Amino acid sequence: MENENRRINRRIKFRDEIQYEKVFKDGSFSIAVCTKAKDITKEGISFYLEEPLELNSVIRIKMFRESSGGISYLGRVRWVQMGDDEMKYLIGVKIEDISEDSRKKLNKFLNRADLFKVIDELNLEKVVDLQLVSGYPPILKRIGSMEISKVEPFTEESLRSALLDCLDAKQYKQFLINKEMNFVFDYNEKIRFRVNLHMQMGKVEGTFRLIPTESGIPSALGLPVIVDKLMENKKGLILIAGRTGAGKTTTLSSMVELINNKKENIIITIEDPVEYLHINKKSIIKQREVGRDTLSFAKAAKNALRQNPDVLVIGEILDMETMEVAISAAESGVLVLSSIHGATSIQALDRVTSFFPADMQKHILSRLALMLKGVITQELLPRLDGEGLLIAAEVLVMSSAMKRLVKEGEWYQIPSIIETGKNMGMQSMEASIMKYYHDGLIDGEYIREYMK
């Protein structure tokens, strides 16, 4: 109940420009001054100034950016305090006189600018993600379908405020510079979203992907049992490959959970952002977030080796420095788990070598052949009955023949080695998809798509 009250009465960050005018005793107004607001409620607003305003003085506030035609009201200065690095002073104003029309516009704006209230109106059953687009209500993407919700659409201003309200001061500054931001939005204790904030034709928009409550262990996700067995390695490198949205983060989390259930290990994860929250069971898990706890995957991974982990999880390998650290950590006796982009094992391994200049690739492949334990490449397929997604997986396990191929970079032979390595638990993506098809779990279109 306390948390619910905080949500109802909370101030919404309003990072936009407003105008204010001083109201004199004779009813006249000063010259309008533009300034930057900080936050807003139905009772009033706070904004930044270089000079303080007199307590209890009356001013007129105008919010011109609201596309419905603007909001204005008379307010009284209730408090003045020192500002932050935005401006010298922060001014708090309480509404004293507002027209019925402006009150309706303000309430409408606040209802759309409060993401908690917006999501309260939605049916999230079987939702994969929310697309928040200017001029539209929330768009719900379910498996195999898309639905425009029947609620009030966002204006450009209300959506901007709703999305920027999710950011703290540091994130907001980074977003202004980078025009992109990834973070986790906690709607409540059970529902969390991975958010990508971005610009589209000068407008702030967002994609909210629903994070499952639990990842389970690999076999529970539908991955082959050999994936669980790979986790028995005490050292080495295991790569999870796939396209964007293929569930790589969920698989990494499931691997952490498997170790957490079975081994007394120190596990350090480096993520951007932290999606699944792990509770220590047999293991001690330290989850570090890029941007909040560390500056980059590479720096965090390098320093993690000084923290003596048994398992190091690198959310994503994006460059040569991070790949080098991952291999070095595996060589030092750590089990390293990471994800990498690639639709097949061949693409994933090719990406590994592409991080390095040509004169270093032979050396890297020799090290990789010794340290790599397996590559799991996955795709998510909608179930025919509409009841969720299935993981189709290509599994490469490092046999002596596979080590030779990796060392020599002879990727073209990998499919044939996977076929002959079934007794070791290897499987091709084609075999995985065909099994789902024969079991009546997926449509034949995925067979045709894969065979292209």
Secondary structure, DSSP 4 states (H G I P E B T S, - for coil): -HHHHHHHHPPEE--SEEEEEEB-TTS-B---EEEEEEEE-SSEEEEEESSPPPTT-EEEEEE---TTT-EEEEEEEEEEEE--SS-SEEEEEEEEEE-HHHHHHHHHHHHHH-HHHHHHTS--TTEEEEEE-TTSPPEEEETTEEEE-SSPPPPHHHHHHHHHTT--HHHHHHHHHHSEEEEEEESSSS-EEEEEEEEETTEEEEEEEEEPS----HHHHT--HHHHHHTT-SSEEEEEEESTTSSHHHHHHHHHHHHHHH---EEEEEESS--SPPPPSSSEEEEEEBTTTBS-HHHHHHHHGGG--SEEEES---SHHHHHHHHHHHHTT-EEEEEEE-SSHHHHHHHHHHTS-HHHHHHHHHHHHHHEEEEEEEEEEE-TTSS-EEEEEEEEE--HHHHHHHHHT-GGGHHHHHHHTGGGT-B-HHHHHHHHHHTT-S-THHHHHHH-
